[in-house]
Amino acid sequence: MEAEEKELTYRYEIIMNFITDLIHKGTLGAGMRAPSLREMATQHKVSITTVQQAYRLLEDRAVLEARPKSGFFVTQYSQVFLEKPGLSTPPNEVVNVEISGRIFDLITYINDPKLVPLGCAIPSTEILASSQLDRFLARTARVNGKKYNIYSEPRGYIDLRVEISRRAMRWGQSLSPDDIAITCGCTEALFIALRTVTNPGDVVAIESPTYFGLLLVLESLGLKTLELPTDASDGIEIEALATALQSKSIKACLFASSYNNPLGCLMSEDKKKAVLDLLIQHDVPLIEDDIYGDIHFGPERPKPFIALNDQADVIYCSSFSKTIAPGYRIGWIATSKHMQKVLKEKFAITLCAPVLLQAALADFLKSGGYDSHLRRIRRSFTDNIDRMTRAINQYFPKNTLISRPSGGFVLWLELSADVDSRQIFSQALQEGICIAPGDMFSTSDNYKNFIRLSCGYPWNEKFEKSIKTLSELVR
Ligand SMILES: Cc1ncc(COP(=O)(O)O)c(C=O)c1O
């Protein structure tokens, strides 16, 4: 029996090595179709199941991807032989959020032009349509400046809400402009959403690791969290969510719709539906953060939770910060059920978002240039992620684990357990490089040997050199 098992291991490993060899030699390039299961089975005199097993393992390593009814294809990460981080294992306990002490070190360096910007997830103004947007702002101000030097109603400027609802329609989200309130960035949308469905002391279930700004919002609202095990490919572990909903008093969940920051993971539509079914069963609202949804590397924009089940209580949050204008601070929150409460909160916090900026953005969206702009920035981010991944693969120690995001523009690296990423952060600053240390992304101490690298700038020599320097610090 043991000999048979060894033989089986040997066989599928041969198939795996054969495919990776073809990729190494360049015979199989990114995007090409791998030989069919049948072809491989006949050629290597093994069963189709053995080939299937080999291909599934290569899929786990992001070397191949299965496409429905078409077979297996070589991915963009096929030349990367560093493994992915596994499922995270946060402590299964409800905790108070105390994160601010870990965050402000990085924020100090947010716009320091002397540093290589691998720390904050901010796209370069070169990649954003900054000068194009400047022209719209200048024209809007020149033509209608007086008209927009006013307060708007808390819900926000109608033309912008109409444009947002039109875009949402494309991925099956049927929203009336009245179901949308414009906020000051996604941060305010998340803040208002949490204020709407929770009270201080309540427990919110979140992904682990998660975006540090969200942790700060939770802290400032006096909320507690339960961090859920999260996979670097397909998001939260559904069994852990089910257990938490049964055994703990969860008041709300807050998950990324797509491409969690820092993991870049994406839940399948079926998994999202299963999450919604569970939440309906337990009558728990979901707040979703879709800020990275438009930055998909695949051909289709993933649907957010809100578009998948009308019965679920979902509050949708997003903004234009990652795709057009972080400086405009324009985001939005969508809900029909909670709109009155949302508007009360919005009025109390900032009354309304800046009207001139909303009008300029609405004009930009109406002009029809946003889709081609999105195609361009998606190409840039894919390229940056690709080049950074290859550089890390080349220079970092072989035991480094690296995420394979399917969207967004950040990479998550797990370093050897004895590396202290706070120390790397300080040493990197001395070398003129800014990175984000892993402990910012959780209330736990689980990510002390992790770092997040942002790929928001067009790749050049300076970035290649910085990755080499970082790898030396890590070693
Ligand atoms: C996941 C996530 N949500 C929200 C935000 C903040 O968005 P905004 O700048 O629109 O407030 C960020 C910014 O990094 C983010 O990564």
The ligand as an SDF file (V2000), in Angstrom:
LIG
                    3D

 16 16  0  0  0  0  0  0  0  0999 V2000
   -9.7820   48.4290    1.5140 C   0  0  0  0  0  0  0  0  0  0  0  0
   -9.8070   49.9110    1.6320 C   0  0  0  0  0  0  0  0  0  0  0  0
  -10.9420   50.5190    2.0180 N   0  0  0  0  0  0  0  0  0  0  0  0
  -11.0060   51.8540    2.1530 C   0  0  0  0  0  0  0  0  0  0  0  0
   -9.9110   52.6510    1.9180 C   0  0  0  0  0  0  0  0  0  0  0  0
  -10.0020   54.1360    2.1160 C   0  0  0  0  0  0  0  0  0  0  0  0
  -10.6640   54.6980    1.0430 O   0  0  0  0  0  0  0  0  0  0  0  0
  -10.8340   56.2810    0.8500 P   0  0  0  0  0  0  0  0  0  0  0  0
   -9.5030   56.8430    0.5380 O   0  0  0  0  0  0  0  0  0  0  0  0
  -11.8010   56.3980   -0.2600 O   0  0  0  0  0  0  0  0  0  0  0  0
  -11.3960   56.8000    2.1320 O   0  0  0  0  0  0  0  0  0  0  0  0
   -8.7080   52.0660    1.5150 C   0  0  0  0  0  0  0  0  0  0  0  0
   -7.5020   52.8780    1.2550 C   0  0  0  0  0  0  0  0  0  0  0  0
   -6.3960   52.3990    1.2330 O   0  0  0  0  0  0  0  0  0  0  0  0
   -8.6650   50.6490    1.3630 C   0  0  0  0  0  0  0  0  0  0  0  0
   -7.5490   50.0330    0.9730 O   0  0  0  0  0  0  0  0  0  0  0  0
  1  2  1  0
  2  3  1  0
  2 15  2  0
  3  4  2  0
  4  5  1  0
  5  6  1  0
  5 12  2  0
  6  7  1  0
  7  8  1  0
  8  9  2  0
  8 10  1  0
  8 11  1  0
 12 13  1  0
 12 15  1  0
 13 14  2  0
 15 16  1  0
M  END
$$$$
